[in-house]
Amino acid sequence: MRERARLRIDVEAARALIDWKSRFADEVVAGARRLAVESSQPEHVTLAHYRQAAQLAVRSLAAAIVDGGPSRDDPQAA
């Protein structure tokens, strides 16, 4: 437990992790809603919609990580 207390994370790394987690969650939710709208029950989002959206979001997130672009919270990113 003592070793864990010594771990330090760079601010830039922490911000990137926060951005990636937020980006993934946002994309999954938006994708699941979009899939539900395209389905026979547009008002009903299912676990299958979330799973499919998550698979797409993983690919998108991987591309964003590889590109290493600025985080969405970066004022210079716009």
C-alpha positions as CSV (number, residue, x, y, z in Angstrom):
1,M,0.0,0.0,0.0
2,R,2.9,2.3,0.7
3,E,4.2,2.0,-2.9
4,R,0.8,3.2,-4.2
5,A,1.0,6.4,-2.1
6,R,4.2,7.3,-4.0
7,L,2.7,7.1,-7.4
8,R,2.5,10.4,-9.1
9,I,0.7,11.1,-12.4
10,D,1.6,13.9,-14.6
11,V,-1.1,16.5,-15.0
12,E,-1.1,16.1,-18.8
13,A,-1.5,12.3,-18.4
14,A,-4.4,12.7,-16.0
15,R,-6.1,15.2,-18.3
16,A,-5.7,12.9,-21.3
17,L,-7.3,10.0,-19.3
18,I,-10.2,12.2,-18.2
19,D,-10.7,13.3,-21.8
20,W,-10.6,9.7,-23.2
21,K,-13.1,8.4,-20.6
22,S,-15.4,11.3,-21.3
23,R,-15.1,11.0,-25.0
24,F,-15.8,7.3,-24.9
25,A,-18.9,7.7,-22.6
26,D,-20.3,10.5,-24.8
27,E,-19.8,8.5,-28.0
28,V,-21.4,5.4,-26.5
29,V,-24.5,7.2,-25.3
30,A,-24.9,9.2,-28.5
31,G,-24.3,6.1,-30.6
32,A,-26.8,4.0,-28.6
33,R,-29.5,6.7,-28.9
34,R,-28.8,6.9,-32.7
35,L,-29.1,3.2,-33.0
36,A,-32.4,3.2,-31.0
37,V,-33.9,5.9,-33.3
38,E,-33.0,3.8,-36.3
39,S,-34.6,0.7,-34.8
40,S,-38.2,-0.4,-34.7
41,Q,-38.6,1.0,-31.1
42,P,-36.9,4.5,-31.3
43,E,-37.9,5.3,-27.7
44,H,-36.2,2.2,-26.3
45,V,-32.4,2.0,-25.9
46,T,-31.3,-1.5,-25.3
47,L,-28.1,-3.2,-24.0
48,A,-27.5,-4.3,-27.5
49,H,-27.5,-0.7,-28.7
50,Y,-25.0,0.2,-26.0
51,R,-22.8,-2.8,-26.9
52,Q,-22.8,-1.9,-30.6
53,A,-22.2,1.7,-29.9
54,A,-19.3,0.8,-27.5
55,Q,-17.6,-1.2,-30.2
56,L,-17.7,1.7,-32.6
57,A,-16.6,4.1,-29.8
58,V,-13.6,1.9,-29.0
59,R,-12.4,2.3,-32.6
60,S,-12.9,6.0,-32.6
61,L,-11.2,6.4,-29.2
62,A,-8.2,4.3,-30.4
63,A,-7.8,6.6,-33.4
64,A,-8.0,9.7,-31.2
65,I,-5.3,8.3,-28.9
66,V,-3.0,7.4,-31.8
67,D,-3.5,10.8,-33.3
68,G,-2.6,12.4,-30.0
69,G,-4.6,15.5,-30.7
70,P,-5.4,18.1,-28.1
71,S,-8.0,17.3,-25.4
72,R,-11.5,18.7,-25.9
73,D,-11.1,21.0,-22.9
74,D,-8.1,22.6,-24.4
75,P,-9.1,26.2,-25.4
76,Q,-6.6,26.1,-28.2
77,A,-8.2,23.0,-29.7
78,A,-11.0,25.0,-31.4
